[in-house]
Amino acid sequence: MLNTYNTREKINNHKIEINWKRKILETKSISNGSPIFSRHIGRFSLHLAIAKHTGITRHYHFDVRVLLYLLQLITDNVYQSLFLRLTCFKTILQIQMKNVTRLCHTKSIVTVNGQFPGPKIVAREGDRLVIRVVNHVQNNISLHWHGIRQLQSGWADGPAYVTQCPIQTGQSYVYNFTIVGQRGTLWWHAHVSWLRSTLYGPIVILPKHKVPYPFAKPDKEVPIIFGEWFNVDTEAIINQALQTGGGPNVSDAYTINGLPGPLYNCSAKDTFKLKVKPGKTYLLRLINAALNDELFFSIANHTLTIVDADAVYVKPFTTDTLLIAPGQTTNVLLKTKSHNPKAAFLMLARPYVTGQGTFDNSTTAGILEYELPSKSSSFGTDSLKNLPLFKPQLPALNDTFFATNFTKKLRSLATAQFPANVPQTVDRHFFFTVGLGTNPCPQNHTCQGPTNSTMFAASINNISFAMPTTALLQTHFFRQSNNAILTTTFPSKPLIPYNYTGTPPNNTNVSNGTKLVVLPFNTSVELIMQDTSILGAESHPLHLHGFNFFVVGQGFGNYNPNKDPANFNLIDPVERNTVGVPVGGWVAIRFLADNPGVWFMHCHLEIHTSWGLKMAWVILDGKFHNQKLPPPPSDLPKC
């Protein structure tokens, strides 16, 4: 039950008067009593919900593109102090189309609040978020809060036709969830078709009040989100690829915070610049929102200290270059030079390539600039342009040796305050092959797949997932309410074993179906994900919704169940929500199925997801109230 009330607080020598019942937000100056901010909120009633958790409720309003109004209320011990922050607040709230120009190409894109990338959401561990999304574009929309555990709030997870039907034009939906036991960087993005190419933004989760970082407090925090820019409509690209059975056209540029940078034609003005001061420490919150590419990233003449991966603290280590897969986040500390170096430094990102298909072989660049003293007479604006510009050396495009060594350095902090609760025993073992395959071309058609009679497909255990027409979570909830459950039809291992990384079988066709794994509540799971050589070995970043998991092992070649488990790390493995299955290799993860609902798992290379490299886990209710999925909200979208 939400509590609606009136409150007054003093903030920075101003009196904040909030009358929620009258839907008026009014700030009056103590000095003369005149309004310094007054805004009629309109038809939406604002209120602060004091929930049973220790956090507070944050209300965000997206009117689709997806329009976010960001109203943050942060309380310390609930009532002792009230800080009011307004970000991207507008009286007209909409998801809308927006004309955006990059590389001298202008196109209309789907945005949140007309912003590209979308607005940043800031919350604290323990906060409850209430985010209203109103769709005013022609596309169906759903939003996913990537990496949020969604404990007992599976209705808010977002993947279309898995936890919800998409939000149709002119309709709205409220995403309501609490951030439990997480702090760091995550992100939100569209989760229907390829709309996340422009619909994405950062989620910054701060620690609870008075809980410090387990590293030196940075002087400033900066989100850096990598993306891909396409000169043409991405919906047309994927529709054409699925129709012809061929590979999709690749992007025209990579971007840093939506900007391609100076290494592309007609793009010098669209360059992200990170302005820093000497002798300071910056926390860079890195997010890979690219559709189809893992990325190397480096800043010339500077080292980065990795402190967090997928919103979980890790044992810090330094590196000149990092690797980040689509869906992953990485927090790094950047310590600037003690004195102004009188130089500028390129920040570069370009792809790590393992597959045999075409790819965007280009590099996005931002510029690290040292601010000049305000009273500097020896340097002016013109002098800044004449500074030497240093460029970092990135690994080769196919440098799997670097990729492997980097990922092996990631270890959980594993302290008393931030433990690594790795399942030490396993109730269920699964072995999933992940890779490409084919479907036969429709009769009397010529296709553009591996042959003119086949179409590209992708699968897990040779099953290419067919999306249902009604959300799986709805089907599961109402069946479970009637003492019936969805049945386990997904195989726990390949039906026909073969030499997964050796010579591929002659028959590369996949089977197609909507098949699921059903697990009792609190089942401990070990999952081996094995890459295959069918149509070429390739790295696959697999993302599991609703859970974090521990990466207990990885290797190359075929997984050996008799030898490889002896080398598993059950002490301090990295904990994350998205992991790269090594090219021509395997990865082992463990997790506890403690979150009732239906949870999507898929490759975060968007083309592989479109081709069917996806499946879903159904976690049954437990015995107790806090182990059960609540009923769906009344505004759950209809298909």
C-alpha positions as CSV (number, residue, x, y, z in Angstrom):
1,M,0.0,0.0,0.0
2,L,1.4,3.4,-1.0
3,N,1.3,6.2,1.6
4,T,0.3,9.6,0.2
5,Y,1.2,12.5,2.4
6,N,2.5,16.1,2.6
7,T,6.0,16.9,3.7
8,R,8.3,19.9,4.1
9,E,12.1,19.8,4.3
10,K,14.9,22.4,4.1
11,I,17.4,21.7,1.4
12,N,20.4,23.9,0.7
13,N,18.8,26.9,2.4
14,H,15.6,26.5,0.4
15,K,12.3,25.2,1.7
16,I,10.9,22.3,-0.4
17,E,7.1,22.1,-0.2
18,I,5.6,19.1,-1.8
19,N,1.9,18.7,-2.0
20,W,1.3,15.4,-3.7
21,K,-2.5,15.3,-3.2
22,R,-3.0,18.5,-5.2
23,K,-0.5,17.2,-7.9
24,I,1.5,20.4,-7.6
25,L,5.2,20.5,-7.0
26,E,6.3,23.9,-5.6
27,T,9.6,25.2,-4.4
28,K,9.7,28.5,-2.5
29,S,12.7,30.6,-1.6
30,I,13.1,31.3,2.0
31,S,14.6,34.7,1.3
32,N,11.6,36.3,-0.4
33,G,9.0,33.6,-0.6
34,S,8.7,33.8,-4.4
35,P,8.4,30.6,-6.4
36,I,11.6,29.4,-8.0
37,F,10.0,26.4,-9.5
38,S,6.4,25.6,-10.0
39,R,5.0,22.8,-12.3
40,H,1.6,21.3,-12.7
41,I,2.2,17.6,-13.0
42,G,-1.0,16.9,-14.9
43,R,-3.0,13.8,-14.7
44,F,-0.3,11.7,-12.9
45,S,-0.4,11.8,-9.2
46,L,3.1,11.8,-7.6
47,H,3.6,10.1,-4.3
48,L,6.4,8.7,-2.2
49,A,5.9,5.0,-1.2
50,I,7.5,3.9,2.0
51,A,7.8,0.2,1.4
52,K,8.9,-2.6,3.7
53,H,12.4,-2.5,2.1
54,T,15.0,0.0,3.4
55,G,15.0,2.0,0.1
56,I,12.5,4.4,-1.3
57,T,10.3,4.5,-4.3
58,R,11.5,6.3,-7.4
59,H,8.9,7.2,-10.0
60,Y,10.0,7.5,-13.6
61,H,7.6,8.3,-16.4
62,F,8.5,7.2,-19.9
63,D,6.1,8.4,-22.6
64,V,7.5,6.1,-25.3
65,R,10.3,6.8,-27.4
66,V,10.3,5.9,-24.5
67,L,9.7,9.1,-22.6
68,L,11.2,9.1,-19.2
69,Y,10.5,11.6,-16.6
70,L,12.9,11.1,-13.9
71,L,11.8,12.1,-10.4
72,Q,14.2,10.9,-7.8
73,L,13.5,11.1,-4.1
74,I,16.3,9.8,-1.9
75,T,15.9,9.5,1.8
76,D,18.4,8.9,4.5
77,N,16.8,6.8,7.2
78,V,13.5,7.5,5.4
79,Y,12.6,10.9,7.0
80,Q,15.7,12.5,8.3
81,S,16.6,14.3,5.1
82,L,14.9,14.6,1.7
83,F,16.8,15.4,-1.4
84,L,14.8,16.2,-4.5
85,R,16.4,15.8,-7.9
86,L,14.6,16.3,-11.2
87,T,16.2,14.9,-14.4
88,C,14.7,15.0,-17.9
89,F,11.4,16.2,-16.5
90,K,8.9,17.4,-19.0
91,T,5.2,18.2,-18.7
92,I,4.5,16.4,-22.0
93,L,5.7,12.8,-21.6
94,Q,5.9,10.6,-24.6
95,I,8.1,7.3,-26.5
96,Q,8.4,9.2,-29.8
97,M,10.2,9.4,-33.1
98,K,13.1,11.8,-33.4
99,N,15.2,12.8,-36.4
100,V,18.8,12.2,-35.7
101,T,21.8,12.9,-38.0
102,R,25.1,10.9,-37.9
103,L,27.6,10.5,-40.7
104,C,25.7,13.1,-42.7
105,H,22.7,10.7,-42.8
106,T,19.4,11.8,-41.1
107,K,16.8,9.3,-40.1
108,S,13.8,9.0,-37.8
109,I,14.6,6.8,-34.9
110,V,12.6,5.5,-31.9
111,T,13.8,7.3,-28.7
112,V,13.0,7.8,-25.1
113,N,12.0,11.4,-24.5
114,G,13.6,12.4,-27.8
115,Q,17.1,11.4,-26.4
116,F,19.7,9.3,-28.0
117,P,21.1,7.5,-26.1
118,G,18.2,7.4,-23.7
119,P,18.1,9.0,-20.2
120,K,20.1,7.8,-17.3
121,I,18.3,6.1,-14.4
122,V,19.9,6.7,-11.0
123,A,18.8,4.6,-8.0
124,R,20.2,3.1,-4.8
125,E,20.4,-0.4,-3.7
126,G,17.1,-1.1,-2.0
127,D,15.1,1.4,-4.0
128,R,11.8,0.7,-5.6
129,L,11.3,2.0,-9.2
130,V,8.0,2.7,-10.7
131,I,8.4,3.4,-14.4
132,R,5.5,4.2,-16.6
133,V,6.0,3.6,-20.3
134,V,3.6,5.1,-22.8
135,N,3.9,4.1,-26.4
136,H,3.2,6.8,-29.0
137,V,5.1,5.2,-31.9
138,Q,3.9,2.7,-34.5
139,N,6.2,-0.1,-33.3
140,N,5.2,-2.4,-30.4
141,I,7.5,-1.7,-27.5
142,S,8.8,-3.5,-24.4
143,L,11.7,-2.5,-22.2
144,H,14.1,-4.8,-20.3
145,W,16.0,-3.7,-17.2
146,H,19.1,-5.7,-18.1
147,G,20.7,-7.3,-15.1
148,I,18.1,-6.4,-12.5
149,R,17.2,-9.6,-10.6
150,Q,13.5,-8.9,-10.6
151,L,12.9,-10.9,-7.4
152,Q,9.2,-11.7,-7.3
153,S,8.7,-9.0,-10.0
154,G,9.0,-11.1,-13.2
155,W,6.1,-9.1,-14.8
156,A,8.5,-6.2,-15.0
157,D,11.4,-8.0,-16.7
158,G,10.3,-6.9,-20.2
159,P,11.2,-9.4,-23.0
160,A,8.3,-9.5,-25.4
161,Y,6.3,-12.7,-25.5
162,V,8.3,-14.1,-22.6
163,T,7.2,-12.0,-19.5
164,Q,4.7,-9.7,-21.3
165,C,3.0,-8.9,-24.5
166,P,4.5,-5.8,-26.0
167,I,3.0,-2.3,-25.4
168,Q,0.9,-1.5,-28.4
169,T,0.6,2.0,-30.0
170,G,-1.3,4.3,-27.7
171,Q,-1.1,2.0,-24.7
172,S,1.0,2.1,-21.5
173,Y,2.5,-0.1,-18.9
174,V,4.0,0.5,-15.5
175,Y,7.2,-1.4,-14.7
176,N,7.4,-1.8,-10.9
177,F,10.4,-3.4,-9.3
178,T,12.8,-3.2,-6.3
179,I,16.6,-3.3,-6.6
180,V,17.7,-6.0,-4.1
181,G,21.3,-6.7,-3.2
182,Q,22.7,-5.0,-6.3
183,R,24.9,-2.0,-6.8
184,G,27.0,-0.9,-9.8
185,T,26.2,-0.3,-13.5
186,L,23.4,-2.0,-15.5
187,W,21.3,-0.7,-18.4
188,W,17.9,-0.7,-19.9
189,H,16.9,-1.4,-23.5
190,A,14.1,-2.4,-25.8
191,H,13.5,-6.1,-26.0
192,V,11.5,-6.6,-29.1
193,S,13.0,-7.1,-32.6
194,W,16.0,-4.8,-33.2
195,L,14.6,-1.7,-31.6
196,R,17.3,-1.6,-29.0
197,S,19.7,-0.2,-31.6
198,T,18.4,3.2,-30.5
199,L,16.3,2.5,-27.4
200,Y,18.9,2.1,-24.6
201,G,20.3,3.9,-21.6
202,P,22.3,3.5,-18.4
203,I,21.1,2.4,-15.0
204,V,23.4,3.6,-12.2
205,I,22.8,1.8,-8.9
206,L,24.5,3.6,-6.0
207,P,25.3,1.8,-2.7
208,K,23.0,2.3,0.2
209,H,23.5,5.5,2.1
210,K,26.7,5.6,4.2
211,V,27.9,2.3,2.5
212,P,31.2,3.2,0.8
213,Y,32.6,1.6,-2.4
214,P,35.2,-1.1,-1.7
215,F,37.7,1.1,-3.5
216,A,38.8,4.7,-3.2
217,K,35.9,7.1,-3.8
218,P,36.2,8.6,-7.3
219,D,36.1,12.3,-7.8
220,K,33.6,11.9,-10.6
221,E,31.5,9.2,-12.3
222,V,30.9,9.1,-16.1
223,P,28.7,6.6,-18.0
224,I,30.2,5.5,-21.3
225,I,27.8,3.4,-23.5
226,F,29.0,1.8,-26.7
227,G,26.5,1.4,-29.5
228,E,26.1,0.9,-33.3
229,W,24.8,3.4,-35.8
230,F,23.0,2.2,-38.9
231,N,22.3,4.7,-41.7
232,V,19.2,2.8,-42.6
233,D,16.3,1.5,-40.5
234,T,17.4,-1.5,-38.4
235,E,13.9,-3.0,-38.6
236,A,14.2,-3.1,-42.4
237,I,17.6,-4.8,-42.0
238,I,16.4,-7.6,-39.8
239,N,13.2,-8.1,-41.7
240,Q,15.1,-8.4,-45.0
241,A,17.6,-10.9,-43.4
242,L,14.8,-13.1,-42.0
243,Q,13.0,-13.0,-45.4
244,T,16.0,-13.9,-47.5
245,G,17.7,-16.2,-45.0
246,G,21.0,-14.4,-45.4
247,G,23.1,-12.4,-43.0
248,P,22.1,-8.8,-42.1
249,N,23.8,-5.7,-43.4
250,V,26.3,-4.5,-40.8
251,S,26.4,-1.2,-39.0
252,D,28.0,1.9,-40.5
253,A,29.7,3.0,-37.3
254,Y,30.3,2.2,-33.7
255,T,29.4,5.0,-31.2
256,I,30.5,6.3,-27.8
257,N,27.5,7.8,-26.0
258,G,25.7,8.0,-29.4
259,L,28.6,9.7,-31.2
260,P,30.8,7.9,-33.8
261,G,33.8,10.2,-33.5
262,P,36.4,11.7,-35.8
263,L,37.7,8.6,-37.5
264,Y,34.5,8.4,-39.7
265,N,33.7,10.7,-42.6
266,C,31.5,13.6,-41.8
267,S,31.7,12.9,-38.0
268,A,34.3,15.1,-36.5
269,K,31.7,17.3,-34.7
270,D,30.0,14.2,-33.3
271,T,32.8,13.2,-30.9
272,F,32.4,12.3,-27.3
273,K,34.9,14.3,-25.2
274,L,35.8,13.3,-21.6
275,K,37.2,16.4,-19.9
276,V,39.4,15.6,-16.8
277,K,41.6,17.3,-14.3
278,P,45.1,16.3,-13.3
279,G,45.5,14.1,-10.2
280,K,41.9,13.0,-10.1
281,T,40.2,9.6,-10.1
282,Y,37.2,9.0,-12.4
283,L,34.8,6.0,-12.3
284,L,33.9,5.1,-15.9
285,R,30.7,3.1,-16.1
286,L,31.1,1.2,-19.4
287,I,28.2,-0.5,-21.1
288,N,28.2,-2.4,-24.4
289,A,24.9,-1.7,-26.1
290,A,26.1,-2.7,-29.5
291,L,23.8,-5.1,-31.4
292,N,26.2,-7.6,-32.8
293,D,29.8,-7.0,-31.7
294,E,32.1,-7.6,-28.7
295,L,34.5,-4.6,-28.3
296,F,38.0,-3.9,-27.3
297,F,38.4,-0.5,-25.5
298,S,41.5,1.5,-24.5
299,I,42.6,5.0,-23.7
300,A,46.0,6.1,-24.9
301,N,48.7,6.4,-22.3
302,H,46.4,5.6,-19.4
303,T,45.7,2.4,-17.5
304,L,42.3,1.3,-16.2
305,T,41.6,-0.5,-13.0
306,I,38.7,-3.0,-13.3
307,V,36.5,-2.9,-10.1
308,D,33.1,-4.2,-11.1
309,A,31.5,-6.4,-13.8
310,D,27.7,-6.6,-14.4
311,A,27.0,-4.7,-11.1
312,V,29.1,-7.1,-9.0
313,Y,32.4,-6.0,-7.4
314,V,35.5,-7.8,-8.5
315,K,39.1,-8.1,-7.2
316,P,40.7,-5.0,-8.8
317,F,43.3,-5.4,-11.5
318,T,44.9,-3.0,-14.0
319,T,44.9,-3.2,-17.7
320,D,45.6,-1.0,-20.7
321,T,42.8,-2.6,-22.7
322,L,39.5,-4.4,-21.8
323,L,37.0,-6.6,-23.6
324,I,33.3,-6.1,-23.2
325,A,30.6,-8.2,-24.9
326,P,27.1,-6.9,-25.8
327,G,25.0,-6.9,-22.7
328,Q,28.0,-6.6,-20.3
329,T,28.9,-3.7,-18.1
330,T,32.3,-2.9,-16.6
331,N,33.2,-0.2,-14.0
332,V,36.8,1.0,-14.2
333,L,38.8,3.6,-12.3
334,L,40.8,6.0,-14.4
335,K,43.5,7.9,-12.5
336,T,44.6,11.0,-14.4
337,K,48.2,12.2,-14.6
338,S,49.5,14.3,-11.8
339,H,50.2,17.3,-14.0
340,N,48.6,18.5,-17.2
341,P,50.4,16.6,-20.0
342,K,49.6,19.2,-22.6
343,A,48.3,16.5,-24.9
344,A,45.0,14.9,-25.8
345,F,44.4,11.1,-25.9
346,L,42.1,9.0,-28.1
347,M,39.7,6.6,-26.5
348,L,39.1,3.8,-29.0
349,A,36.7,0.9,-29.3
350,R,36.6,-1.7,-32.1
351,P,35.3,-5.2,-32.5
352,Y,36.7,-8.5,-31.4
353,V,35.8,-10.8,-34.3
354,T,35.5,-14.6,-34.1
355,G,32.9,-15.6,-36.7
356,Q,33.0,-16.1,-40.4
357,G,30.3,-13.6,-41.4
358,T,30.8,-10.0,-42.4
359,F,31.2,-7.4,-39.7
360,D,31.7,-3.6,-39.2
361,N,35.5,-3.3,-39.4
362,S,35.7,0.3,-38.1
363,T,36.7,2.1,-34.9
364,T,34.9,4.6,-32.8
365,A,36.9,7.3,-31.0
366,G,36.3,9.7,-28.2
367,I,38.9,12.2,-26.9
368,L,40.3,12.5,-23.3
369,E,41.1,16.1,-22.7
370,Y,42.7,17.7,-19.7
371,E,41.1,20.9,-18.6
372,L,43.3,24.0,-18.6
373,P,43.5,26.1,-15.5
374,S,40.8,28.9,-15.6
375,K,43.5,31.6,-15.4
376,S,45.9,30.0,-17.8
377,S,47.4,32.6,-20.2
378,S,49.8,30.3,-22.0
379,F,47.0,28.2,-23.5
380,G,43.8,29.3,-25.2
381,T,41.1,27.5,-27.1
382,D,43.1,27.6,-30.3
383,S,46.0,25.9,-28.5
384,L,43.8,23.0,-27.4
385,K,43.3,22.1,-31.1
386,N,47.1,22.0,-31.6
387,L,47.9,19.6,-28.8
388,P,49.5,16.3,-29.7
389,L,46.9,13.6,-30.0
390,F,48.0,10.1,-28.8
391,K,46.4,6.9,-30.0
392,P,46.2,3.6,-28.1
393,Q,47.3,0.2,-29.6
394,L,44.4,-2.2,-29.6
395,P,44.7,-6.0,-29.9
396,A,44.2,-7.5,-33.3
397,L,40.6,-8.1,-34.4
398,N,40.8,-11.8,-33.7
399,D,43.0,-11.8,-30.6
400,T,41.4,-14.6,-28.7
401,F,44.6,-15.0,-26.6
402,F,44.0,-11.5,-25.2
403,A,40.3,-12.1,-24.8
404,T,40.9,-15.3,-22.8
405,N,43.5,-13.9,-20.5
406,F,41.4,-10.8,-19.8
407,T,38.3,-12.8,-18.8
408,K,40.3,-15.2,-16.6
409,K,41.5,-12.2,-14.5
410,L,37.9,-11.5,-13.4
411,R,37.3,-12.8,-9.9
412,S,34.6,-12.0,-7.3
413,L,35.6,-9.9,-4.4
414,A,34.6,-12.7,-2.1
415,T,34.7,-10.9,1.2
416,A,32.5,-11.1,4.3
417,Q,30.7,-8.0,3.1
418,F,30.5,-9.1,-0.5
419,P,30.6,-12.9,-0.5
420,A,30.6,-15.2,-3.5
421,N,27.8,-17.6,-2.7
422,V,28.8,-20.2,-5.2
423,P,26.5,-23.3,-5.1
424,Q,28.9,-26.0,-3.8
425,T,26.5,-28.9,-4.6
426,V,24.5,-29.3,-7.8
427,D,20.9,-30.6,-8.1
428,R,20.6,-30.5,-11.9
429,H,23.3,-30.7,-14.6
430,F,22.7,-29.3,-18.1
431,F,24.9,-29.4,-21.2
432,F,23.8,-27.0,-23.9
433,T,25.4,-26.7,-27.4
434,V,25.2,-23.1,-28.8
435,G,25.8,-22.3,-32.4
436,L,24.6,-21.8,-35.9
437,G,22.6,-24.1,-38.2
438,T,20.2,-23.9,-41.1
439,N,16.5,-24.1,-42.0
440,P,15.5,-25.3,-45.5
441,C,14.5,-22.6,-47.9
442,P,10.7,-22.3,-48.5
443,Q,9.5,-24.2,-51.5
444,N,9.9,-22.4,-54.9
445,H,12.1,-19.8,-53.2
446,T,15.8,-19.0,-53.6
447,C,17.5,-18.0,-50.3
448,Q,20.8,-16.2,-49.4
449,G,21.9,-18.5,-46.6
450,P,24.9,-20.8,-46.6
451,T,23.5,-22.2,-49.8
452,N,20.7,-20.9,-52.1
453,S,18.5,-23.7,-50.7
454,T,19.0,-22.9,-47.0
455,M,18.5,-20.1,-44.5
456,F,20.7,-19.2,-41.5
457,A,19.4,-20.3,-38.1
458,A,20.8,-20.6,-34.6
459,S,20.0,-23.0,-31.8
460,I,20.6,-24.3,-28.3
461,N,20.9,-28.1,-28.3
462,N,19.9,-27.9,-32.0
463,I,16.5,-26.4,-31.0
464,S,15.8,-23.0,-32.6
465,F,13.4,-21.2,-30.3
466,A,10.0,-20.2,-31.8
467,M,8.5,-17.2,-30.0
468,P,5.0,-17.8,-28.8
469,T,2.0,-15.5,-29.5
470,T,1.1,-15.1,-25.9
471,A,3.6,-14.3,-23.1
472,L,5.0,-17.4,-21.5
473,L,4.8,-15.9,-18.0
474,Q,1.0,-15.4,-18.3
475,T,0.5,-19.0,-19.5
476,H,2.7,-20.3,-16.7
477,F,1.0,-18.2,-14.0
478,F,-2.5,-19.3,-14.8
479,R,-1.6,-22.9,-15.3
480,Q,0.2,-23.0,-12.0
481,S,-2.8,-21.3,-10.3
482,N,-4.9,-24.2,-11.5
483,N,-2.4,-26.8,-10.2
484,A,-1.0,-27.4,-13.7
485,I,2.5,-26.5,-14.9
486,L,4.3,-26.1,-18.2
487,T,6.0,-29.3,-19.1
488,T,9.8,-29.7,-19.5
489,T,10.4,-30.3,-23.2
490,F,13.9,-28.9,-23.6
491,P,16.6,-31.6,-23.6
492,S,19.2,-31.4,-20.8
493,K,21.9,-32.4,-23.3
494,P,22.1,-32.8,-27.1
495,L,19.9,-35.6,-28.4
496,I,22.6,-36.7,-30.8
497,P,26.2,-36.2,-29.5
498,Y,28.9,-35.4,-32.0
499,N,32.4,-33.9,-32.1
500,Y,31.2,-30.4,-31.3
501,T,34.3,-28.4,-32.2
502,G,35.6,-30.9,-34.9
503,T,34.4,-31.6,-38.4
504,P,30.7,-30.6,-38.4
505,P,27.9,-33.0,-39.3
506,N,26.6,-33.1,-42.8
507,N,23.1,-32.3,-41.7
508,T,23.1,-28.8,-40.3
509,N,19.3,-28.4,-40.1
510,V,17.8,-27.3,-36.7
511,S,14.5,-28.3,-35.2
512,N,12.1,-25.5,-34.3
513,G,9.9,-25.2,-31.2
514,T,8.9,-23.4,-28.0
515,K,10.6,-25.7,-25.5
516,L,11.3,-24.9,-21.9
517,V,13.2,-26.2,-18.8
518,V,11.0,-26.4,-15.7
519,L,12.8,-26.4,-12.3
520,P,11.5,-26.6,-8.7
521,F,12.2,-23.5,-6.5
522,N,15.8,-23.3,-5.1
523,T,17.2,-25.9,-7.4
524,S,21.0,-25.5,-7.7
525,V,22.0,-25.6,-11.4
526,E,25.3,-26.3,-13.3
527,L,25.2,-25.4,-16.9
528,I,27.9,-26.2,-19.5
529,M,27.6,-24.1,-22.7
530,Q,29.5,-25.5,-25.6
531,D,30.3,-23.7,-28.8
532,T,30.1,-25.7,-32.0
533,S,31.9,-25.6,-35.4
534,I,28.7,-25.8,-37.4
535,L,29.0,-23.0,-40.0
536,G,32.1,-21.8,-38.1
537,A,33.0,-21.6,-34.4
538,E,32.1,-18.2,-32.8
539,S,32.1,-16.6,-29.4
540,H,28.5,-16.2,-28.0
541,P,27.7,-13.8,-25.2
542,L,24.9,-15.6,-23.3
543,H,22.6,-13.5,-21.1
544,L,20.4,-15.1,-18.4
545,H,17.4,-13.0,-17.2
546,G,16.4,-13.0,-13.6
547,F,19.6,-14.3,-12.1
548,N,23.3,-13.7,-11.6
549,F,25.5,-16.8,-12.1
550,F,29.0,-17.8,-11.2
551,V,31.5,-18.5,-14.1
552,V,33.2,-21.5,-12.5
553,G,35.2,-22.7,-15.5
554,Q,36.0,-22.3,-19.2
555,G,38.2,-23.9,-21.8
556,F,38.8,-24.7,-25.5
557,G,37.7,-27.7,-27.5
558,N,35.1,-30.1,-26.2
559,Y,34.1,-30.1,-22.6
560,N,35.4,-33.2,-20.7
561,P,33.0,-34.0,-17.8
562,N,35.6,-36.4,-16.4
563,K,38.6,-34.0,-16.3
564,D,37.4,-30.4,-16.5
565,P,35.4,-30.1,-13.2
566,A,38.6,-30.7,-11.2
567,N,39.7,-27.2,-12.3
568,F,36.5,-25.4,-11.5
569,N,36.9,-22.3,-9.3
570,L,34.3,-22.6,-6.5
571,I,36.0,-20.0,-4.2
572,D,35.9,-16.7,-6.0
573,P,34.6,-17.0,-9.6
574,V,33.3,-13.9,-11.2
575,E,29.5,-13.4,-10.8
576,R,27.6,-11.8,-13.7
577,N,24.5,-12.0,-15.9
578,T,26.2,-12.2,-19.4
579,V,29.1,-14.4,-20.3
580,G,31.0,-15.1,-23.5
581,V,31.1,-18.7,-24.6
582,P,34.7,-18.9,-25.9
583,V,35.1,-19.4,-29.7
584,G,35.6,-23.2,-30.2
585,G,35.3,-23.8,-26.5
586,W,33.0,-24.0,-23.5
587,V,32.0,-22.2,-20.3
588,A,30.6,-23.6,-17.0
589,I,28.2,-21.6,-14.8
590,R,26.3,-22.3,-11.6
591,F,23.3,-20.5,-10.2
592,L,20.5,-21.0,-7.7
593,A,17.0,-21.1,-9.1
594,D,15.6,-18.9,-6.3
595,N,13.4,-16.5,-8.4
596,P,9.9,-17.8,-9.4
597,G,8.8,-17.0,-12.9
598,V,9.8,-17.5,-16.6
599,W,13.3,-16.3,-17.5
600,F,14.7,-15.8,-20.9
601,M,18.2,-16.9,-21.8
602,H,19.7,-15.9,-25.2
603,C,22.7,-14.9,-27.1
604,H,23.2,-11.1,-26.9
605,L,24.4,-10.9,-30.5
606,E,21.1,-9.7,-31.8
607,I,21.2,-11.6,-35.1
608,H,21.7,-14.9,-33.3
609,T,18.7,-14.2,-31.1
610,S,16.7,-13.4,-34.2
611,W,17.8,-16.7,-35.7
612,G,16.7,-18.6,-32.6
613,L,19.6,-18.9,-30.2
614,K,17.4,-18.6,-27.1
615,M,15.3,-20.6,-24.6
616,A,13.5,-20.1,-21.3
617,W,13.7,-21.4,-17.8
618,V,10.5,-21.9,-15.7
619,I,11.1,-21.6,-12.0
620,L,8.1,-22.9,-10.0
621,D,6.8,-21.2,-6.8
622,G,8.3,-22.2,-3.5
623,K,6.3,-23.1,-0.4
624,F,6.3,-19.7,1.3
625,H,4.8,-16.4,0.4
626,N,8.1,-14.7,-0.4
627,Q,8.9,-17.6,-2.8
628,K,5.9,-17.1,-5.0
629,L,5.2,-15.1,-8.1
630,P,2.5,-12.4,-7.4
631,P,-0.5,-12.1,-9.7
632,P,0.0,-9.9,-12.9
633,P,-0.6,-6.2,-12.6
634,S,-3.9,-4.9,-13.9
635,D,-2.3,-3.0,-16.8
636,L,-0.3,-5.9,-18.2
637,P,-0.3,-5.4,-22.0
638,K,-2.5,-7.7,-24.1
639,C,-1.4,-9.4,-27.2
